[in-house]
Amino acid sequence: MFTGLIEQKGTVLKVDSTVDDTEFTINNDGFEDLKEGDSIAVNGVCLTAYEITEHTFKVTMIN
């Protein structure tokens, strides 16, 4: 459960929308400990991080 603690801020680099969902690519600088499947709050919404690279990670919201 998300406790409301803010440890880092990221920047949305890309938004891809379809009829079913919206995928956000977010800057990964400062998120060194982020692992595939971790929960992360994005603008107050708890989402699951995936496709984590050295510089980015992705989250998806269902429309």
C-alpha positions in Angstrom: 0.0 0.0 0.0 1.3 3.4 -0.9 2.1 5.5 2.2 2.3 8.9 0.5 6.0 9.4 0.9 7.6 11.2 -2.0 11.2 10.1 -2.5 11.8 11.1 -6.2 10.2 13.1 -9.0 10.3 12.0 -12.6 9.4 13.6 -15.9 6.9 12.1 -18.3 8.8 11.8 -21.6 6.2 10.1 -23.8 2.5 9.3 -23.8 1.1 6.6 -26.0 -2.7 6.2 -26.0 -5.0 3.6 -27.5 -8.7 3.0 -27.2 -7.9 0.6 -24.2 -5.1 2.2 -22.3 -2.5 4.9 -22.0 1.2 4.1 -21.6 3.6 6.6 -20.0 7.4 6.5 -20.4 9.0 8.3 -17.5 12.6 9.5 -16.9 14.4 7.0 -14.7 17.1 9.3 -13.3 17.1 9.0 -9.5 15.2 5.7 -9.4 18.2 3.4 -9.1 16.5 0.8 -6.9 13.3 0.5 -9.1 12.6 -3.1 -10.1 10.2 -4.6 -12.6 6.8 -4.9 -10.9 7.4 -2.3 -8.2 4.5 0.0 -7.3 5.1 3.7 -7.9 2.8 6.6 -7.4 2.3 8.7 -10.6 0.4 11.9 -9.8 -1.2 10.2 -6.8 -2.1 7.0 -8.6 -0.4 3.8 -7.7 0.9 2.1 -10.9 3.2 -0.8 -11.7 6.6 -0.1 -13.2 7.8 -2.2 -16.2 10.3 -2.1 -19.1 12.8 -0.5 -16.8 16.0 0.7 -18.6 18.9 2.8 -17.6 17.1 6.0 -18.4 13.3 5.2 -18.5 10.5 3.0 -17.1 6.9 2.6 -18.2 3.6 2.5 -16.5 0.1 1.9 -18.0 -3.3 3.2 -17.1 -6.4 1.5 -18.4 -8.9 3.9 -20.1 
